[in-house]
Amino acid sequence: MLDAASPWQRAALGFVLGALVALGQAPFGLWWIALPALGGLIWLIVRAERALSAFWIGLAAGSGQFAVALSWIVEPFLIDIAAHGWMAPFAVVLLSAGLGLFWGAAAALAVRTRAPAVGFVAAFAGLEWLRGVMMTGFPWAMLGHVWIGTPVDQLAAVVGPSGLSLVLLLAAAWPVVWRWRGLAGAAVILAAAFAFGEWRLEQPLPEARDGVVRLVQPNAEQSLKWEQELADAHLDRLLDLTAEGGAADLTIWPETAVPFMLEYAPSVAGLVMSASGGRPVVVGIQRESEGLFYNSLRVLEGEGSEFARYDKAHLVPFGEYMPLGDLAYDWFGLRAFAAQAGNYYSAGPGPRVLDLGRFGKVLPLICYEAIFPRFVAAAPERADWMLQATNDAWFGVWTGPFQHFDQARLRSVEQGLPLIRVANTGVTAVIDARGRVIEQLPFGAAGHLDTRIPGALPPTPYARWGDGPIFLLLAGLALLAFRRPGRRGH
């Protein structure tokens, strides 16, 4: 029946299978649907007679997966529907199809090997890693993310996120290659992965640090956040939550929580310190220096003095900076897109570890910096904990915030470091060094959470070696795909 199907019908089936694979992502977490759907897609691809046919199937499948997984991408355009709403459909279509090219390329490469199923596993995992690094990278909705929140995610401490993708790919491909024997092999892979994860989760963790840390979630609606007449009300909400019931030893506010800049409203620092009783507050705030603007975390204490600061280094393309914007200014004098002309943000120098005294050394991450394993690994020294300050109101209320949250959790598993996550609308939570949620605030509600910083583990194998072992394994699979004798697809 499939042999009689037209190319369009095969592509349509690929799109549906890709959409089903996306159901493994948060907030659905249906890995048991994603796994057989991926297996069906691999079976469909290996039956393609030509590389071009396989490419169209892979492209359609990738487009289906990203259309579902990244459906939240329309949310920023709906903040001001009158001005930007018309762009939303184009954003979904163009982004899904653009990222689907990686799936199409993997499929086309696979059918050129002697063992297409194995070739697809190697090509897909390699190209997925490349997607996370090229042109600043976008490692969102990786296949391996379907395991986050299950014991299997503990493998990330050894092989990272690409290793998690490889587990899903191998479990999906083995039944295609060896049928019933392959199905048994896939069951063994999954059983071993779950068993390892359960064992690791049962191991003890170090004690939490002394001192109460308050996480403030103001729940400021994005469409109203920067309204000038509401600025004082937004600040008052932050101050009230900071002071409520007595100040904590350390208070943390989310990304760009303050609707003022200290350079132009110096009295704000005094108000913050009055609410905290002079105790340290990590403030998410924009700052200006020599005509340049930064998305920053500033640590204030005492009477409002700043004793630590971090400027966001990995900016969001088109949202926080315009690619080639500074070059257009240098060459053609176009100021509208140039950070150096005070338009858009300028990037900070890179990852930085801040020493917070009794609270230890912290690696600050602003918003989507936490989705990049390589950015976290590039810290100049090992921190005691990680802090992600974010404003996920841009991502809506359904899929985006929870996918972002899951990816941040995975950094804890990879590095063996706890994570404190403070978000404007949620998810505000405390994550232990194995990626488990200890405490969290209700999503979409204003409030504060008083907690302690969990203890850290020694560096994990992934923290020491990075993706090196995975590269070696992928190279071995690629050689196997090209050299293995026998009929294609078996």
Summary of the structure (lengths in Angstrom):
residues: 490
radius of gyration: 23.7
end to end distance: 19.6
largest distance: 76.4
contacts: 1762
relative contact order: 0.12
helix: 53%
strand: 14%
